[in-house]
Amino acid sequence: MQILAITTPTILLIFGAAVWLHPEWLITRLRHRSPEVLYSVDTRQPVVALTIDDGPDREDTQKILRVLEEYDAHATFFIISDHIPGSEDLLQQMVFAGHELGNHLTADEPSIQLPIAEFEDKLQQADSILSGYDDMRWLRPGSGWYNDEMLDVIAAHDYQCVLGSVYPYDPQINSFWFSAYYVLWKIKPGSVIILHDHGTRGQRTAKALEIILPALADRGYQVVTISELVGEK
């Protein structure tokens, strides 16, 4: 009898394809393990939250804000504090327009690889800047992975960890068309969408939103901040 050898790359490819096509089962398992982490909200109302990571960007954030204004949509911007210098007015513009700010730490790096003391220090550094613009309550770790120690630190600083349920892999797949139609494929009431700003990713997000937002409006969806989705605003 011939035995089929399954290599580690093959296993990873199968796992990656399963997550890409049907991530709901993984989110259900993660939510059960860490109920304090927000992935989505259970609701039958046609409302979803839009989140945009890694800004601000001097040029491309403006493009995103213009599209949001055109379609009367709100977003939670998870800000990297090292990207703020020279773009402080953009944060003021976000808050004035009804968007909200979230803490995405100080740099674009995997938070889970940081020693826990350094993770806490970077959380506090970012908070000390961002709290001057908005009431801070949401945090998204860099690269989206966390552990129990990180969750303890996040809670100790009166934040809640937020990930999401609709992620079109836009940092990896350089196609605004793919991002748009993946979101429209996977969206459902209570979803939390993850897109990205900064550099070419911000340009793609603005173009993707020009497709996503009118299509969601046609389906009767309202696009809101995380706080609005959970009913706190």
N, C-alpha and C positions, 0 to 999 in steps of 0.2 A: 504494500500500500504506500502510495506516495504522500508524504507529509508536506504541506505547503508552509514554507517558512515566511513569517511576517516580520519584516524588519522594523526597527524603531522609526525610521522616516515614514514608512507606510502607515504605522499606527498613528503617528502625528498627523499625517495627511487625512486619514479617515476621521480622526477626532476634529481636526480643523474644519473639514467639510460639514460635519454634523453640527458644529457650533454655528457655522456661517448660515446654513440652510434653516436650521431649527434651533435657535438659541434659547427658546422658552424653557426647555427642560433643565438646562443648566442654571438659568436664572431662578427657577423654582427651587432647585437644590440649594443655591447660594442664599436665597431669601430665607429658607427654612433654617439654615445654619446661622445666619446673622440677620435676625429680623429687624435690627436697628438700622440697617442699611436700606436706603430708598432706591428701588429699581423702577417702580411704576406705582400707580395708585389704582385700586379696585374701584371702578365706577362704570356706570352705563351711560353717563353723559358724554356727548361728543366733544371732549376736551383733552388736549395733550399739552405736555410741557416741552419747550424747546430749550436746549442748553448748548452753549457755544464755548469751547475751551481755548485757552492759550493766548488770548488777546491781552492787551489791545495792540493793534497794529495801526500805524499812523495813516496808512492809505486804505487798507482793505476793511478795517472795521467800519469806516464811513460807508462803504458800499453795502455792507450787511445792514447797517442801521437804516439806510434809505429803503431797502427792500422791506424790512420789517414795518417801517412807517407806512409804506404804500399799501400794505395788506392788513394794517391794524393788528399786528401780531406782537407779542411780548416774548422776551427770552431771559433766561438766567445766564449771564456771562461769567464763566469760571476763569478768573483773572490770574495770570502769573505776575507777581509783583515786580520782578526784574524787567518786565516789558512796559512798565508804566512810565518811567521818566521820558518826558517830552510828549506824552499823550494824556496828561492829567485831565485835559478838557474833555476827552472822549468818555472818561468815566462819569464826569458830571453830566454829559449829554445822555448817556445810557440811563442814569437814574432819573433825570428830568423827563425822559420819554416814557417812563413807566416800566423799564426793565429793572432787573436786580443783579447784584454782584454776588459771586461766590468765590471762595478761597481755593485757589489751585496751586498754592505754595509759591516758592520764589523762583523756580527754574523748571524748564521742561526736561524732567528726568523721572525715572521710575521711583516713586516714593518708597516702595517696599524694600528697595535695596539700601535705604539709608539706615544707619543706626538709630534706634528709637529716640535717643536724646537729640540727634540732629534733626530728625523728622519734627519733633516738638518745637525745636528752635525755629525751623523754617515756617512752620504753621504760625507761630507767634510773630515772626518778622512780617509775614504777609498780612496778618490780621492788623498789626499796628498801622499799616498804611491804608488798607481797604476800609477799615472801620471809620476812617475819616470821610468816606463817601456814602456809605450805606450801612444799615443794620445787618451785621453778618451772622448767618446761621447755617449756611450750607458749605460743605467742603467736598471736593473731589480729589482723591489722591492721584498723583501723576502716574500715567499708564493704567490706571483703573484697578490695580491690585492692592489688597490690604491684608493685614493679619489682626489678631485679637489685641495685640499691644497697641497697634495704631488706632483701633476703634476706641480703646480705653482713653488714649490721649485726646482723640477728637471729641469724645463726650466730656472729658474733663474741662475742655475749653468752650463748652456750650455750643458745639457744632454738631450737625448730623451729617454722616457720610452719604453722598449721593452718587450713584452710578447711572444706569439707564437700561432701557429695554430695546431700543432701536438704534443700532450703531452700524452705519454703512462702511466702516473701515476706511474712512476718507483720508487718514494720513498715509495709508498703504496703497490705496487704489486711486490713481490720479485722474478721476473722471467725475465731473459734476453730474453728468447724465446718470452714471451708476448710482451715485449718492442719492439723487432725487428719486429714482424709481425703486431703489431698495427701501427707502423710507416709506414711500407710498404703498409698497407691497406689504410691509410689516406693521404698519400703523394700526392701532386700535384704541378705543377709549382708555384713557389713563396712562398711555405710553409716555416715556421720557426719551426724547430724541437727543442723540449726541452728535454734534458737528464741531468743526474746528476753524479757528481763525489763525492769523499770522502767516505772512508770506503767501505763497501760492495756494495754501490751504484756504485762506480767507477768500481769495478770489473764487475758488471753486464753491465755497459755501454760499457766497452771494448769488452765483449763477444757479446753484441747486435750489435755493430758496425761491427763486423766480419761477421755478416749476412746482415746488412742493406747496407753497402757500396758497396759490389760487386753486390748486387741485384739492387741497384740504377744505378750503372754503366752499367749493362746489359740493363736497360731501357733508357739509354742515358742521365741520369741526371749528373749534376755537383754539387758538395757539397762545399759550400763556406761560408765565414763569412757574418755577417749582412751587413757590409760596402760594401762588394762586391755585395751582393744581391741588395742593393738599388742603386748601380752604382757609389758609391763614391770612389772606389779604382780601 
